[in-house]
Amino acid sequence: MQISPSAKSAPSLSFFGDASSKTSNFMVLGGLAVSGHRQQEIEDKIADIRERGGIRREFHWKEYSGGEKEAAYHELIKYTFNLVVKKHAALHVIISDFRKFDHKREDGQTRDTSINKIYWNLCEHRLASFYGQKRAIHIRLDAGNDCSDICNMRAQLCATAFKKHNAKPNCIRTIEPMDSQASGLIQAADVLVGGIASQMNQNRADTPKGRLAEFIRRSSGQHSWSAPTPRKARFLTVWHFKEI
């Protein structure tokens, strides 16, 4: 597909995403979309929060156990939602009831296959639809089998976005897996979707993770995660996805 002159000069936008709880009843994936000119500033701030908080490797939902690290996680969450409130970043989330999915069909599909399909929908109906007319989009997903298919489908996504959403040709420039240790924005996405998944799966609320999940919900301004956001929402979107 040829790149038009207008597409070449489009300002960039990057999306940093992750998926959580693929073996649970509810799987949640999502991430943060940020303008290219803000990306390094945000990465630097998250790195500063991590260093001051004594987080040696990375912010990670699975590794969270409260204690002396709680303050750093709280600061990360408050900083991230402050970016959303100021419209300096957008948080796009998809919640899927995996009890209603057929993961093991004759064509060998697995839960990872299902997650790749949901990533497609997020890339098409959130990223390309919202930003594809004016932005050159770069997508970075936490590396793993659950994103290996979508990372090889850039051309198909661009063609679909052009036909269905009036996006510019080649609006999605790159889709690549990324080690979460190399990106504070992926780490932030990991913590947020982990907390949302915890509440959707009704995990215990009286544990460090349960309390952090509630802190995420309160910080988001949402009454709960059980209902989608309005269709007009743009900077915090929650989509309850159903397999067709």
N, C-alpha and C positions, 0 to 999 in steps of 0.2 A: 504494500500500500504506500503510495507516495505521500510525502509530508508537504502540506500546503505552506506557502510563505507565512500566512497568518498563524498557523500552528507552531512554526519554528519560534516565533517571537512571544508565544503565550507565556505568562508567568507560571512558575511551577507550584505544585501542591503535592505534598507527600502524605501518605497514609501509613501508619504503623499499627499492625494488628496482631491479634493472638486469639486462640480458642481455649476454652476451659471446660472440663468435666465431660469429656466425650464418652465416658463409661457410665455416666449417671443418667437419671431420667431426663433432666434438662441440660442441654449443651448450650453454652453461650459463647458467641464470638463477637469481636468488635475491635475498635481501635480509634486512634486519634488522627484527624486530618489537620495539617498545619501548612501554612504558606511557606514557600522556600526561604523567604527572607527572615522568617522567625525561627526556623528549625534549629540553628546552632545556638541561639540564645536560650531556647528551651532545653536543649540537651545539656548545655553548660549549667543551667540552674538545677536540673535533676541530678547531675553529677555532684554539684555542691551540696545538695540536700543529703545525698547518699554518703558523701565523705564526712560531713559534719555529724551524721547520725551513726557513724561507725559500721555502715553496711559494707562488708569487705568486697563482695562480688557483685551482687545486683539485688534490686528489689524483686521479690518473687513470692507470689501468693502461697505456693506449696511450702515454702521454707519459713513462713511467718509464724512466730510463736509468742508474739507480744513482748513483755519485759522491757528492757532498755531500748529496744528497736521501735517501740510503739510510736514515739514522738516523731521519728523520721518518716514512718509510713503515713502518719496523720498529716505531716507537712506536705508530703508528696501528693496526697489525695486532695487536700485543700488547694494546693497550687494548681493542680490539673483542672479542677472544677472552676477555679477563678479564671483560668484561661478560657474556658467555655463561656462563662458569664460575660467576659469582656469581648467575646467573639474573636479571640486570638487562636482558637482551636475549636474543632467540632468533634464530638464523641458520637460514633455511630455503632449501635449494638443490635445484634440479632439473637433472639432467644428461640430455641427449638426444642419441642417436646419429642425426645428421641424414642419414647415408647410408641409413637405413632409412625416411625420410620421403618421401612423394610431394608435393613442394612445388608442382608445376606440373600441376595437373589442369585439366579443362575449365572449371571454375568460376572460373579465374583466380587460384587460390591461389599465394602466394609464401612465401618463408622468413619474411617478416614476419607473414604470416597464421598460419603454424605457431607462431611465438613467441607471438602473441596467444592461440592455443589453449592453449599450455602455461601461460601466465599464468593463464588461466581455471582450470586444474587446481590450480595453486598457491593461488589465491584460494579455491577451493572446499574442497580437501582438506587444506590446511594452515591458512589463516587462518580461514575460516568454521567449519571442523570443530573446530579447537583452541580458538578464542576466541569464536565466535559466540553461545554460550549466556550469556556474562557480560560481553562487551565491545562497545562501539561502535567499529567498525573503520574506520580511515581509511587509504587506500592511495595512495602516491605512487610513481610509476614514472618512471625517466629518460626524458625526452620523446623521441619518435621514432615512426616508422611502426610499429615493432614492438610498441607498446602502444596505438595509436590505437583499435583495435577494443574491447579490453577496457575502456578508459576510458568507453565508452558502454554498458556492459552491467551496470551496477550493479543495476538492478531484477531482471534475470534471475538474477543471482548470488544476490541475497537470496532470491528465490522458491525457488531450488534448495536453498539452505542451510536454509531453513525446512522444506522437505519431506523432505530426505534426511539432515540432520545435527541436527535438533532445535534449530536456532539461533533466536534471537529474531527477530521480524519486523524487517526493515530493519537487520540487524546490521552490514552494510557501509554506512556513511553516505556515504562519498565514495570515488571512484577518479579520480585526476587525474594528468596528466603534469606533471613538474616539471623545471626546468632544474637539472642536477646542481651548478652553481656555487652554487645557493641552499641546498644541503643537504649537510652533511658526512656524514650517514648514507647518502645515495645514493652519495657518493664512496667511503665505506668499502665499500659493497656492490660497487661497480665494481671496486675493487682485489681484493677477495676472489674474486668470480666470475671475474675475469680470470686470477688465478693458478690457480684450479681448472681452468679451460678450457685453460690452457697445459699443465698436466700431463696432462690427459685427451687432448689432441691430440699428446702426446709432442714438444712443442717442445724446442729445445735447452736443456739444463740448465746449460751453461757460459757463459751470458750473464747480464747483470744481471737481466733479467726471469726467466730460468730459476732463478736463485738466490733471487729474491724469491718465486717460486712455491713453492719448497721451504721457504722460511721460513714461508710461510702454512700449508703442510701440517703442518710440525712444531708450529707454534703452535696448530693446531687439535686436536692430539692424535690425529689420524687416521693410520692406517698407510698408507692410500692413499685415493684418491677412486673407485676402481674398483668398490667394493661399497657398497650402500645401508646406512644406519644401521638399527638395530633398530626394529621398529614402535612400540615403547614410547618411543622417543626423542622429546623435546619441545623442547629448547633448542638442539640442533644436529641438523638432519635433512637427510639426503642421499637423494634419490629418483631412481632411474634410470627415466626416463619412456619408455614405449613407445607409439607411435601406434597407436590402435585402428582 
